[in-house]
Amino acid sequence: MMKLGMINNRPTDESLTYIKSLGLSFIEVCNNNDEESVEFSGLRPSIYEMVKRNGLSIGSIGRWNPNANVGGNIREESYRIMERNLEDAIAVGAPTFVCSCNYDDSVSLYRNYIAAIELFGRFLERAKGTGTSVAVCNCSWNNFVVDMETWRVVLGELPELKIKWDPSHSYHSGRDYMREVSDWGSRFAHIHVKGAVKTNGKGIADPPAGLDALPWPAIFACLYSCEYDGCLSIEPHSGAWRFDTERGKAGVKYTVDYISRFIM
């Protein structure tokens, strides 16, 4: 059965109590640079105890905006920092570790593919047998393994690699997000839930899911056809809907009520 939670990178008892009050079951942690990754690894034992104390779990730990691919080779220092977050995910029993691979314009597409396959392959080898899946995100922020073309190459070579999918990224990029979920949903391990609206080709501040242009009923119909039963993580994303504002909290509550009707 799908589970609904939300991103909460540096939780406090107050934020966790609020998340629990919404009927959510997990938090997700997203680290956006080396400093955040190292900081989280140091805080992880205390954060995990706090999360458990509040009756929640950690559904995913991820590392965005990596710089591990340098000239088509893996920079060991960057890799080790990312690997620490994988170790964090394994330690807390998170079902998914989310990662990505940057593109280096100084070398060919082929060399970039080789680097991505090596990077994700290392993570998969470490995660083998632990119960934690490795998933590449479809966000293009310093990441090029984001669409069906790149998935066919990288996931075709690495059959154990999964996808962290966010339909808003595909929508804003003009990709066929319904085909992504119908053709690749069996490889989805984790999903971000946030709204998306654009006009005249330009994105509007991402609103709460349900107050947007994405066809969530059709998306869920495809997810059930693919037998997806993983985490759905709400992402309060834009400045207009910040989680620490009354409007932002109202938006999260709106999304919880809206998305919950599709979970059965």
N, C-alpha and C positions, 0 to 999 in steps of 0.2 A: 504494500500500500504506500502511495506517495506520502511524504512528510513535508509539512510547511514550516519554514523557519525564516531567519533573516540575517543579514550581515551585521556584525557588531564587532569591529576590529579590536577594540580595547575595552572589554566589558567591565562594568561596575555592578555591584549588587543592585543599585537602582535601575540600571538599564536592563539587567537580567530579570528583575522582578516585573518590570513593565512588559518585556517580551513574553514571559510566562503568563501574564494576565491576559494576553491576547490569544492564548491557546496554542501558541507555537511550541515546537518541540526541540529546536536546535538553533545554534548560532553558526555563522560562517566567519572565518577570519581571512582577510585579504591583505597581504603585505606588498607594498608597492615599490620598495627599493631595498638596498642592502641593509641600511640602518634599521628599517622597520623589521626586516627579517631577523636580524641579529637580536634586536630588542625583544621580539616576541619569543624567540627561543629561550631567552633568559627568564621571561615572565611566565612561560608556558605552565610550569607546575602549579603556580598560584592561580593562574587563570583557570586551569582545568578544575582545580578544587572548588573555585567559586562557581563555575558552571554546574558542576555536579551538585553542589549545595543548594542551588536554585532549581534543581529538578530538570535540567536541560542537558543536552549533549552538544558536541562539536561535529557538525555535519561535513565540514570541509575546511582545509587550510590551504591557502594558495599563495603563489608568488607571481605577481604581475610585473611588467616592465623590466625584463631581464636583459643582461648584456653578456651572456655567457658565450655567444657565438662571435668570435673574432677571426676574421679571415677564413671562415669555414672550419675553424678548429674550436674546441671547447677550452675556454679560459678556466683553469682549475680553481682559482680563488672564487670566481663567481659561482661555479658549479657547487663548490662546497657549501656556500651560504644557502643556495637553493636546496641542497640536499638536507641541510639541517631542518628546514621546514617540512620536508618529507618525513624526516625522523620524528618531528613533532606530531605530524598527522598519525603516524603509526603508533606513537606512544599513547595518544589519547583515544585511539580506536576510531578515528575519523574514517568514514567510508571512502573519502576521495581526497587526493592531493591534486590541486589544480596548478598547471604550469604553462609556459609558452616558450617560444624561441624567437629571438630577434633576427632580423635580416641584415646582412652586411653587404652593402652595395659595392664593396671593393672586389668581391669575387662573384663567380657565376651562380646562377640559380641552382645548378647541380651541386656546387659546393655548399650552398646554404641548406639544401635538402640533406646532404650527408651530415652536416652538423646537427640538424634537428633530429634526425634519426638516431645519431649517437647520443645526444643529450637525453631524449626520452627513453631510449633503450637502457641507459644507465639507471634511470629512475625505476623503470620496470623491473630490472634485475634486483634492485634493492627491495622493492615492494613485494616481490614474489612470495606468495604464501602468507602474507601478513593480514590479508583482508582489506587492505587499503588499495583502491584503484588509482591509477595515474591518468589524469585527463588533461588534454590540451584545450585551452579556452578559445572561443571564436571571436574574441576581442582583438582588434588590429593594433592596439596600443603596444608598439615595439614587439610585434608578433606577426608572423606571416602565415602560420598554419591555421587558417581561419575559415576555409570554404571547401566546397566539394572537390575542387581541383587539387588542392593541397592535401586534403584528407585521403584522396585516392592514392597519392604517392606515399605519404608518411604513415597513415594508418594501414595502408595496404602492406607495407613492409613490417609494421608492428601490430600484429593482430590483437594484442592485449591492451593496446593504448585506447583510451576512451576519449569522449568529448564532453567538455563543460559548455553547454549551449545557452545562449542568450538571444532570443529572437529579435530583440531591439537592435542588436548590432547588424544582423542580416538585413533587417528592414531598412535601416538608415543607409546601408551600403548598396541597396538595390538588388540584393541576392534573393533567390527563390527560397524563402524560409520554410514554406510548406513542403517543398520537395526535400529540403534538408532534413526535416523531421520525419517525413515518410520514408526516405531512402536510408537515412543514417541514424534514426532514432534508436535502433538496437544497440548502437555504440554510445549512447548518451549515458553519462554517469551522474551528472549534476546539472541543474538548470537554474539560471537566474530569472527572477520574475520582476520585470519593471516595464512600464508603459513606454510607448513611442508614438510621436506624432510629427509629421512634417508637412510643410506647405511650400509650393513652388520649389521643391527639391531641397528645402532647408529644414533641418530638424528643429523642433520646438523643445523647450526644456522638458526632459522626460517626466511625464506625469505618473501617478500611481497606475498600476495595471488595472484595467477595467474602466479607466477614464482616458482611453487612448484609442489608437487606430488598429491595434493588432487583434486578429480574430481568435481570441482565447478559446472559445468553445471548439473551433475547428482544430486548433493546436492540440487541445487535450484529446480530441477524438483520435488524432494521429498517434499521440503518446500512448493511449490505451491499445491501439492496434499494434504498436511496437512492444507492448507489455512493459513499458517503463514503470518502475516502482521506486525510484530514487527520491532525492531531496529536491525541493522547490524552495529556493532562497530569495526572499524579497530583498530588493536593493533600492533603498531610498537614495536617489542618485543626483538630482539636480538641485541647484541653489533655491529654486522656488518651492521645493518640497523637502527641505533639510529635516533630518530626523529629530533635531533638537529644537524644533519650533512646533507650535500648536498645529499649524497647517500640516506640517510633515507628519506629525503623529496621527492626525485625522486621516491623512492619505494612506498611511500604513494600515490603519483600521479598516479603511475602505477596501484596500487590496485583500486583506485577510478575509473579510466577509465575502468578497466577490470570488476569489480563487477557491475558497473552501467548498463552494457549491460543486466544484468539478472533481473533488477528491472523494472517491467512493471505494 
